[in-house]
Amino acid sequence: MNTTKLAVSEPFFQKAPVCFECTQCGHCCTGKDAYVFISLKEAEKIRSFLGLTKAWFNRRYLIRHSDGDLVLSLRDNGDCIFLDKDAGCRIYTARPVQCSTYPFWPEILKSKKAWLREKTRCEGINRGQPVSLHKIQNALESLPEEE
C-alpha cells in the first residue's frame, strides 16, 4: 500500500481540525442568485412549520428555477425570503439541508484555499471549536447527489 499517495489525496479537513461557529450573521442567506434548492419533502416540512395552506405556501414561498428545480423565493434584494435582518432565520428549526449543512459543502471543502476563500463571506469559518470529522462527513452525505 502506498501511504504517501493516501496522504496526498486526503482532504485538508481530515489532516487538521477545522473550526466553525455560526454567528447567525445572515451573509450566507443574502446575494443575488443565491438560491436555496429544496425537495418537496423539505417544502412540506417548512409549510407545516409555518402552519400555512399548501396553496398559499407554494404561491408565496416557492418558485421553479430556470433548470426546473424547486427553490425558495428571494426578496427583491436577493435575500432569502425567510431571512429577518433583526431576528435571523424565521424557519431555522425547519431549514433545508442546503442551509443546515453550510459551510460543509464539497465545493467549499475541496481545498484549504476554497475554505479560506469562503471565510471572506462567512465570519464563522475558523471560529469556535473544532468540528468533528463525523459531523462534516454527515453533512456531506446528507446533501443531494450532483447531476
Beta strands, then each sheet from edge to edge (+ up, - down):
strand 1: 18-20
strand 2: 62-64
strand 3: 70-72
strand 4: 83-84
strand 5: 88-89
strand 6: 125-131
sheet 1: 1+ 6-
sheet 2: 2+ 3-
sheet 3: 4+ 5-
end
